[in-house]
């Protein structure tokens, strides 16, 4: 058996698996993220806008609002969502588990920073990054590293920071960058301390030589899809119906007070948006009279977590870890808004 496993044919196949994964990552991200965002950056620079707020013009009927928002939202994210499921499944069958454990399996600052760095080129929203994060956890990556990867995707997205600079101003982008680094590393460290270093064994998969790669990959992908996507769809519909109450548009309604900082931080942690959608949302609310402090709270909480993304990770992390992520983001938004009030 050992002789067969170390044969030139087996080694050649093992070497090609990571290369295939890298090819899918680069091709997928180029098509879904990098190339479209390259053109969008020029649009943002020229027009100081990246489009209409996704929460604008909500229907009076909650059911109609739910369907309208779900259609707009899923049209914006479906390519990235598909890519997330594909990558989340491929990372489990193409990358040797010992590689991932050596890179991000041990608790500590190194694994957290590695997870953060790997999240930067993904540029995904929290929901689209969730399947990849779940796949990493299935491969027994440490909780801190996986959490850092998940939060870094939306909070430290380089394209979003560039859009933000052109649309809202570079001070907003600088604040978001600093706050994002503190949130990603701080929350990931807290999560790592709350989760035992030895994670539960992942569900047993057939050995690579006992089942062909296509059938093995499809099995893993179906498990990942079933554990994440149905809850995702239901939660998006419910939040679409509630968006009118979460984000009031009445002129002057959202003042520059600690109360509204707290309300916007809570709303930002609940609601779900596509990548960079927080920019036109905050831009619209500022024009409607929102104060600067609640705007900053919304700017860091909206992209970081949401009810759907937390539900998608309910099997990947213990409840206490997801609670730390939720309240860590919420308190970060409140602290940033309170700091803005104090300095005003």
C-alpha positions in Angstrom: 0.0 0.0 0.0 2.8 2.4 1.0 4.7 1.6 -2.2 1.5 2.4 -4.3 0.9 5.7 -2.5 4.5 6.8 -3.2 4.5 5.8 -6.8 5.5 8.5 -9.4 1.9 8.5 -10.7 0.4 9.2 -7.3 3.0 11.9 -6.6 2.3 13.5 -10.0 -1.4 13.7 -9.3 -0.8 15.1 -5.8 1.4 17.9 -7.2 -1.2 18.8 -9.8 -4.0 19.2 -7.3 -2.8 22.4 -5.7 -1.9 23.8 -9.1 -5.5 23.1 -10.2 -6.8 24.8 -7.1 -4.6 27.9 -7.8 -5.8 28.0 -11.4 -9.5 28.0 -10.3 -8.8 30.7 -7.7 -7.0 33.0 -10.1 -9.4 32.5 -13.0 -12.5 32.7 -10.8 -11.4 35.8 -8.9 -10.3 37.5 -12.1 -13.7 37.0 -13.8 -15.9 37.7 -10.7 -13.8 40.3 -8.8 -10.6 41.7 -10.1 -11.5 42.6 -13.7 -14.9 44.1 -12.9 -13.5 46.1 -10.0 -10.6 47.5 -12.1 -13.1 49.1 -14.4 -15.4 50.2 -11.5 -12.5 52.1 -9.9 -12.3 54.4 -12.9 -16.0 55.0 -12.8 -15.7 55.9 -9.1 -12.9 58.3 -9.8 -14.8 60.0 -12.6 -18.3 60.1 -11.2 -17.7 59.9 -7.4 -20.3 57.2 -7.3 -20.5 53.5 -7.7 -24.3 53.3 -8.2 -27.6 53.7 -6.4 -28.1 52.6 -2.8 -29.3 49.0 -2.6 -31.8 50.0 0.1 -33.4 52.9 -1.8 -37.0 52.9 -2.8 -38.3 50.1 -0.6 -41.8 48.9 -1.4 -44.6 49.5 1.1 -45.5 45.8 1.3 -43.0 43.7 3.3 -43.4 40.8 0.9 -42.8 43.0 -2.1 -39.9 44.6 -0.4 -38.4 41.1 0.4 -38.8 39.9 -3.2 -37.5 43.2 -4.7 -34.4 43.2 -2.5 -33.7 39.6 -2.9 -33.7 39.9 -6.7 -31.4 43.0 -6.7 -29.1 41.4 -4.1 -28.8 37.9 -5.7 -28.2 39.4 -9.1 -25.3 41.3 -7.6 -23.7 38.4 -5.8 -24.7 35.2 -7.5 -21.4 34.8 -9.3 -19.3 35.4 -6.2 -21.7 33.1 -4.2 -21.1 30.2 -6.7 -17.4 30.8 -6.7 -17.4 30.8 -2.9 -19.1 27.3 -2.8 -16.7 26.0 -5.5 -13.6 27.2 -3.7 -14.9 26.1 -0.3 -15.3 22.6 -1.6 -12.2 22.4 -3.7 -10.0 23.5 -0.8 -11.1 20.4 1.0 -10.2 18.0 -1.8 -7.3 19.6 -3.7 -5.2 21.1 -0.9 -3.4 18.6 1.4 -4.8 19.0 4.9 -1.4 18.9 6.4 -0.4 22.0 4.3 -3.3 24.0 5.7 -2.7 22.9 9.2 1.0 23.8 9.0 0.0 27.2 7.5 -3.0 28.1 9.6 -3.7 25.2 12.0 -1.8 26.3 15.0 -3.3 29.1 17.2 -1.3 32.3 17.3 -0.5 35.6 15.7 1.2 34.0 12.7 -1.9 31.9 11.7 -4.2 35.0 12.2 -2.0 37.2 10.0 -1.9 34.4 7.4 -5.6 34.2 7.4 -5.9 37.9 7.1 -3.4 38.1 4.2 -5.2 35.3 2.3 -8.5 37.1 2.7 -7.3 40.3 0.9 -7.3 39.1 -2.7 -10.7 37.4 -2.3 -12.6 40.8 -2.0 -15.8 38.9 -1.2 -18.7 40.0 0.9 -19.2 38.2 4.2 -21.8 35.8 2.8 -19.8 34.8 -0.3 -16.7 34.3 1.9 -18.6 32.1 4.3 -18.5 28.9 2.2 -14.7 29.2 1.8 -14.3 29.8 5.5 -16.5 26.8 6.3 -14.3 24.7 3.9 -11.2 25.9 5.8 -12.7 24.9 9.1 -13.5 21.5 7.7 -9.8 21.2 6.8 -9.2 21.9 10.5 -7.7 25.4 10.1 -7.6 27.2 13.5 -10.6 29.2 14.5 -8.6 32.4 14.7 -7.1 32.0 11.2 -10.5 31.2 9.7 -12.2 34.1 11.4 -9.5 36.5 10.2 -9.9 35.2 6.7 -13.6 35.7 6.8 -13.6 39.2 8.3 -10.6 40.4 6.1 -12.5 39.7 2.9 -15.1 42.4 3.4 -13.4 44.8 5.9 -10.0 45.0 4.2 -11.1 44.7 0.6 -8.6 46.8 -1.3 -11.1 47.6 -4.1 -13.7 48.8 -1.6 -11.1 51.1 0.1 -10.3 52.6 -3.3 -14.0 53.1 -4.2 -14.5 54.6 -0.7 -11.7 57.1 -1.2 -13.1 58.3 -4.6 -16.8 58.4 -3.4 -16.8 59.4 0.2 -13.3 60.8 0.6 -9.9 59.4 1.6 -10.4 60.2 5.3 -13.2 57.7 5.3 -11.0 55.1 3.6 -8.2 55.7 6.1 -10.6 55.3 9.0 -12.1 52.1 7.6 -8.6 50.7 7.0 -7.4 51.3 10.5 -10.6 50.2 12.1 -10.7 47.1 9.8 -7.2 46.0 10.8 -8.1 46.4 14.5 -11.4 44.6 14.1 -10.0 41.7 12.1 -7.0 40.9 14.3 -8.7 41.7 17.6 -11.9 39.7 17.0 -9.9 36.8 15.5 -7.7 36.7 18.5 -10.7 36.6 20.9 -12.3 33.9 18.8 -9.1 31.8 19.0 -9.0 32.1 22.7 -12.6 31.0 23.0 -12.2 27.9 20.8 -10.0 24.9 21.9 -6.9 24.5 19.8 -7.9 20.9 18.9 -10.9 21.2 16.6 -13.4 18.4 16.2 -12.5 15.9 13.5 -14.0 16.7 10.1 -16.5 14.2 8.6 -14.6 11.3 7.1 -14.3 11.4 3.4 -13.5 8.4 1.1 -9.8 8.1 0.4 -8.7 9.8 -2.8 -7.9 6.4 -4.4 -11.2 4.9 -3.3 -13.4 7.4 -5.1 -12.7 9.5 -8.2 -12.0 13.2 -7.8 -15.2 14.4 -9.6 -17.6 12.3 -7.4 -15.6 13.1 -4.3 -15.6 16.9 -5.0 -19.4 16.9 -5.9 -20.1 15.1 -2.6 -18.2 17.7 -0.6 -19.7 20.6 -2.6 -23.2 19.3 -2.0 -22.6 19.0 1.8 -21.2 22.6 1.8 -24.1 23.9 -0.3 -26.8 22.3 1.9 -25.2 23.5 5.1 -25.0 27.1 4.0 -27.2 28.2 1.1 -30.8 27.5 2.1 -30.5 29.4 5.4 -28.8 32.2 3.4 -31.7 32.6 1.0 -34.3 32.6 3.7 -32.4 35.2 5.8 -31.9 37.5 2.8 -35.7 37.5 2.1 -36.5 38.3 5.7 -34.0 41.1 5.9 -35.2 42.5 2.6 -38.7 42.8 4.1 -37.3 44.6 7.2 -35.0 47.1 5.4 -37.5 50.0 5.7 -37.3 49.8 9.5 -33.6 49.1 9.7 -32.6 52.2 7.7 -34.9 55.2 8.0 -34.5 57.7 5.1 -36.5 60.6 6.5 -34.4 63.8 6.2 -32.7 64.6 9.6 -34.1 61.5 11.2 -30.7 60.0 12.0 -29.0 62.6 14.1 -25.4 62.8 15.3 -26.1 61.2 18.7 -24.9 58.1 20.6 -28.4 56.7 20.4 -28.3 56.6 16.6 -24.7 55.4 16.7 -25.9 52.4 18.6 -29.0 51.9 16.3 -26.9 52.0 13.1 -24.3 49.7 14.6 -27.0 47.1 15.4 -28.7 47.5 12.0 -25.3 47.2 10.3 -24.6 43.9 12.0 -28.0 42.4 11.1 -28.4 43.5 7.4 -26.8 41.8 4.4 -25.3 43.7 1.4 -23.1 42.9 -1.6 -19.5 43.9 -1.7 -18.9 47.7 -1.4 -22.7 48.4 -1.1 -22.1 50.2 2.2 -20.6 53.0 0.2 -23.7 54.2 -1.7 -25.8 53.4 1.4 -23.8 55.7 3.6 -23.6 58.3 0.8 -27.4 58.3 0.4 -28.0 58.5 4.2 -25.4 61.3 4.6 -27.2 63.3 1.9 -30.5 62.6 3.8 -29.1 64.2 6.9 -27.4 61.3 8.8 -24.8 62.4 11.3 -21.1 61.6 10.8 -20.8 59.4 13.8 -23.6 56.9 12.9 -22.4 56.9 9.4 -18.9 55.7 10.5 -20.6 53.1 12.7 -22.5 51.8 9.7 -19.4 51.9 7.5 -17.6 49.3 9.5 -20.5 47.1 10.7 -22.5 46.8 7.4 -19.9 44.8 5.5 -18.4 42.8 8.4 -21.2 40.5 9.5 -24.9 39.8 8.9 -27.5 37.4 10.0 -27.3 35.3 6.8 -23.5 35.1 7.0 -23.6 34.1 10.6 -26.2 31.4 9.9 -24.0 30.1 7.0 -21.2 29.4 9.5 -23.3 27.8 12.3 -21.6 24.5 11.6 -18.1 25.9 11.2 -17.8 27.7 14.5 -19.2 27.2 18.0 -22.0 29.5 18.9 -19.8 31.4 21.3 -17.3 32.2 18.5 -20.0 33.6 16.3 -21.3 35.6 19.2 -17.9 37.1 19.7 -17.8 38.0 16.1 -21.2 39.6 16.1 -20.8 41.6 19.3 -17.2 42.4 18.5 -18.2 44.0 15.3 -21.2 45.8 17.0 -19.1 47.2 19.8 -16.4 48.3 17.3 -19.0 50.3 15.4 -20.3 51.9 18.6 -16.8 52.7 19.8 -15.9 54.3 16.5 -19.0 56.3 16.4 -18.6 57.4 20.1 -15.0 58.4 19.3 -16.3 60.5 16.4 -18.8 62.2 18.7 -16.1 62.9 21.3 -13.8 64.5 18.7 -16.5 66.5 17.1 
